[in-house]
Amino acid sequence: MGHHLKVTIWPFRVLRKIGFSASRITRLERLRRRHEALGHALIVVSWPDGVWCVLILHTERFGAVALDEPEKLYAYHEARQMVSESIVPILHLRHEIHA
């Protein structure tokens, strides 16, 4: 499709500013603690059209948060679908994503 939507990467705490309910924030914080204990990092990404997503990344990739184009495209389409269905978009990016 050729149009590359610019993805913005946010620290996880931006979720507090988005305006979620306290109970949802609590659930997301619990999710974050669980994954960080496993050595994963959680970040929030958003696109200019309002689609956003929580991404769970393996930490060896986290030194420089760089998502390649296939990952960005995958995350965008998955997140857009989930948002449209009113599902909280949480995606676990694994290395084998572009297999």
Backbone as CSV, one residue per row, in Angstrom:
resi,resn,N_x,N_y,N_z,CA_x,CA_y,CA_z,C_x,C_y,C_z
1,MET,0.834,-1.225,0.000,0.000,0.000,0.000,0.855,1.256,0.000
2,GLY,2.111,1.121,0.354,3.024,2.238,0.152,2.933,3.390,1.145
3,HIS,1.817,3.545,1.874,1.779,4.675,2.806,2.322,4.205,4.149
4,HIS,3.378,4.844,4.606,3.970,4.451,5.880,3.478,5.410,6.953
5,LEU,2.635,4.887,7.814,2.162,5.709,8.916,3.268,5.809,9.951
6,LYS,3.518,7.018,10.391,4.562,7.235,11.393,4.098,6.685,12.739
7,VAL,4.880,5.769,13.279,4.529,5.207,14.576,5.252,6.003,15.656
8,THR,4.540,6.330,16.732,5.148,7.027,17.862,5.263,6.042,19.013
9,ILE,6.430,5.993,19.633,6.665,5.085,20.753,6.633,5.884,22.049
10,TRP,5.833,5.410,22.998,5.622,6.097,24.273,6.089,5.203,25.405
11,PRO,6.495,5.813,26.525,6.720,4.994,27.720,5.373,4.465,28.212
12,PHE,5.416,3.328,28.874,4.191,2.670,29.318,3.301,3.594,30.143
13,ARG,3.915,4.493,30.912,3.118,5.333,31.821,2.189,6.304,31.092
14,VAL,2.357,6.459,29.770,1.441,7.328,29.032,-0.002,6.841,29.177
15,LEU,-0.171,5.550,29.458,-1.527,5.009,29.589,-2.315,5.704,30.691
16,ARG,-1.607,6.185,31.720,-2.300,6.913,32.788,-2.909,8.203,32.251
17,LYS,-2.257,8.783,31.223,-2.720,10.068,30.694,-3.825,9.904,29.653
18,ILE,-3.962,8.698,29.111,-4.942,8.487,28.046,-6.363,8.569,28.589
19,GLY,-6.495,8.285,29.888,-7.823,8.409,30.478,-8.533,7.086,30.686
20,PHE,-7.766,6.029,30.897,-8.392,4.749,31.194,-8.966,4.761,32.597
21,SER,-9.895,3.857,32.837,-10.434,3.694,34.183,-9.339,3.159,35.100
22,ALA,-9.490,3.417,36.390,-8.501,2.966,37.374,-8.353,1.449,37.323
23,SER,-9.462,0.729,37.129,-9.385,-0.730,37.130,-8.621,-1.237,35.915
24,ARG,-8.798,-0.597,34.781,-8.046,-1.002,33.593,-6.557,-0.700,33.767
25,ILE,-6.246,0.463,34.332,-4.835,0.802,34.598,-4.224,-0.248,35.524
26,THR,-4.968,-0.630,36.563,-4.472,-1.639,37.502,-4.179,-2.945,36.781
27,ARG,-5.091,-3.360,35.901,-4.874,-4.596,35.137,-3.652,-4.480,34.239
28,LEU,-3.501,-3.335,33.590,-2.355,-3.142,32.699,-1.048,-3.107,33.486
29,GLU,-1.083,-2.484,34.663,0.117,-2.449,35.510,0.499,-3.859,35.948
30,ARG,-0.495,-4.665,36.271,-0.239,-6.053,36.676,0.383,-6.821,35.512
31,LEU,-0.177,-6.619,34.333,0.366,-7.238,33.125,1.825,-6.827,32.933
32,ARG,2.095,-5.544,33.114,3.454,-5.048,32.925,4.415,-5.695,33.922
33,ARG,4.013,-5.733,35.193,4.890,-6.346,36.201,5.174,-7.808,35.890
34,ARG,4.129,-8.519,35.461,4.291,-9.941,35.141,5.300,-10.111,33.996
35,HIS,5.144,-9.296,32.964,6.034,-9.427,31.810,7.442,-8.926,32.107
36,GLU,7.549,-7.859,32.887,8.884,-7.366,33.216,9.640,-8.389,34.063
37,ALA,8.912,-9.140,34.887,9.537,-10.205,35.674,10.095,-11.295,34.761
38,LEU,9.501,-11.450,33.589,9.967,-12.443,32.608,11.053,-11.866,31.701
39,GLY,11.414,-10.607,31.939,12.442,-9.987,31.115,11.898,-9.346,29.854
40,HIS,10.600,-9.091,29.816,10.004,-8.412,28.668,9.837,-6.930,28.991
41,ALA,9.758,-6.126,27.975,9.494,-4.702,28.169,8.148,-4.367,27.535
42,LEU,7.411,-3.473,28.179,6.140,-3.035,27.604,6.263,-1.585,27.172
43,ILE,5.847,-1.333,25.954,5.792,0.034,25.454,4.415,0.267,24.842
44,VAL,4.111,1.511,24.624,2.862,1.887,23.972,3.230,2.529,22.645
45,VAL,2.560,2.132,21.598,2.786,2.781,20.308,1.463,3.353,19.817
46,SER,1.567,4.434,19.056,0.353,5.001,18.473,0.653,5.482,17.066
47,TRP,-0.417,5.629,16.307,-0.326,6.097,14.928,-1.178,7.354,14.789
48,PRO,-0.881,8.162,13.768,-1.577,9.456,13.623,-3.094,9.330,13.494
49,ASP,-3.594,8.183,13.044,-5.045,8.066,12.858,-5.766,7.651,14.134
50,GLY,-5.029,7.606,15.262,-5.690,7.328,16.532,-5.595,5.874,16.981
51,VAL,-5.073,5.005,16.131,-4.873,3.617,16.545,-3.697,3.575,17.511
52,TRP,-3.807,2.793,18.565,-2.720,2.659,19.534,-2.641,1.199,19.951
53,CYS,-1.587,0.853,20.665,-1.369,-0.529,21.020,-0.326,-0.637,22.129
54,VAL,-0.511,-1.607,23.017,0.535,-1.966,23.974,1.332,-3.094,23.329
55,LEU,2.641,-2.917,23.237,3.496,-3.957,22.670,4.359,-4.558,23.770
56,ILE,4.420,-5.874,23.791,5.287,-6.585,24.712,6.493,-7.044,23.899
57,LEU,7.671,-6.597,24.313,8.891,-6.892,23.564,9.858,-7.693,24.410
58,HIS,10.595,-8.544,23.748,11.678,-9.239,24.446,12.811,-8.249,24.660
59,THR,13.401,-8.264,25.847,14.267,-7.162,26.244,15.532,-7.036,25.427
60,GLU,16.006,-8.142,24.856,17.240,-7.979,24.083,17.013,-7.029,22.912
61,ARG,15.752,-6.836,22.557,15.434,-5.941,21.451,15.202,-4.529,21.950
62,PHE,15.221,-4.352,23.262,14.674,-3.120,23.808,15.731,-2.040,23.942
63,GLY,17.013,-2.424,23.832,18.085,-1.442,23.956,17.803,-0.217,23.114
64,ALA,17.523,-0.439,21.871,17.039,0.636,21.005,15.704,0.145,20.495
65,VAL,14.645,0.843,20.846,13.342,0.366,20.404,13.191,0.689,18.936
66,ALA,13.503,-0.304,18.128,13.347,-0.137,16.690,12.457,-1.260,16.211
67,LEU,11.357,-0.884,15.624,10.473,-1.881,15.047,10.701,-1.846,13.545
68,ASP,10.861,-3.011,12.949,11.045,-2.988,11.498,9.693,-2.843,10.801
69,GLU,9.739,-2.602,9.505,8.494,-2.320,8.772,7.469,-3.448,8.868
70,PRO,7.877,-4.717,8.684,6.863,-5.779,8.817,6.212,-5.782,10.195
71,GLU,6.991,-5.510,11.236,6.434,-5.480,12.591,5.465,-4.318,12.755
72,LYS,5.863,-3.155,12.239,4.981,-1.984,12.338,3.662,-2.248,11.636
73,LEU,3.748,-2.840,10.448,2.554,-3.108,9.652,1.661,-4.116,10.362
74,TYR,2.290,-5.178,10.862,1.552,-6.206,11.584,0.860,-5.590,12.806
75,ALA,1.627,-4.836,13.592,1.077,-4.244,14.813,-0.070,-3.301,14.473
76,TYR,0.113,-2.498,13.427,-0.926,-1.535,13.052,-2.230,-2.244,12.676
77,HIS,-2.125,-3.247,11.803,-3.347,-3.909,11.332,-4.036,-4.680,12.458
78,GLU,-3.235,-5.367,13.277,-3.814,-6.094,14.416,-4.481,-5.120,15.385
79,ALA,-3.767,-4.044,15.713,-4.289,-3.088,16.689,-5.542,-2.399,16.160
80,ARG,-5.528,-2.041,14.875,-6.696,-1.359,14.305,-7.929,-2.257,14.390
81,GLN,-7.724,-3.541,14.090,-8.825,-4.499,14.173,-9.348,-4.611,15.603
82,MET,-8.428,-4.719,16.572,-8.828,-4.880,17.969,-9.543,-3.640,18.482
83,VAL,-9.006,-2.461,18.149,-9.638,-1.211,18.576,-11.050,-1.122,17.999
84,SER,-11.200,-1.529,16.726,-12.520,-1.446,16.087,-13.514,-2.393,16.756
85,GLU,-13.002,-3.445,17.382,-13.885,-4.385,18.081,-13.951,-4.098,19.577
86,SER,-13.415,-2.938,19.977,-13.400,-2.525,21.387,-12.636,-3.502,22.276
87,ILE,-11.601,-4.108,21.727,-10.708,-4.967,22.499,-9.462,-4.144,22.807
88,VAL,-8.947,-4.241,24.046,-7.717,-3.520,24.368,-6.586,-4.142,23.548
89,PRO,-5.930,-3.345,22.700,-4.913,-3.919,21.821,-3.585,-4.151,22.539
90,ILE,-3.341,-5.405,22.889,-2.080,-5.791,23.517,-1.468,-6.870,22.640
91,LEU,-0.299,-6.591,22.101,0.344,-7.535,21.190,1.692,-7.947,21.730
92,HIS,1.988,-9.224,21.602,3.276,-9.746,22.030,4.118,-9.945,20.773
93,LEU,5.134,-9.101,20.579,5.974,-9.235,19.400,7.091,-10.225,19.684
94,ARG,7.100,-11.297,18.946,8.156,-12.297,19.085,9.030,-12.236,17.849
95,HIS,10.214,-12.797,17.963,11.123,-12.755,16.827,10.553,-13.432,15.588
96,GLU,9.789,-14.488,15.802,9.341,-15.277,14.651,8.185,-14.608,13.906
97,ILE,7.925,-13.356,14.243,6.829,-12.636,13.607,6.972,-12.581,12.092
98,HIS,8.194,-12.460,11.577,8.321,-12.371,10.125,8.719,-13.691,9.487
99,ALA,8.497,-14.778,10.185,8.803,-16.086,9.612,7.918,-16.341,8.395
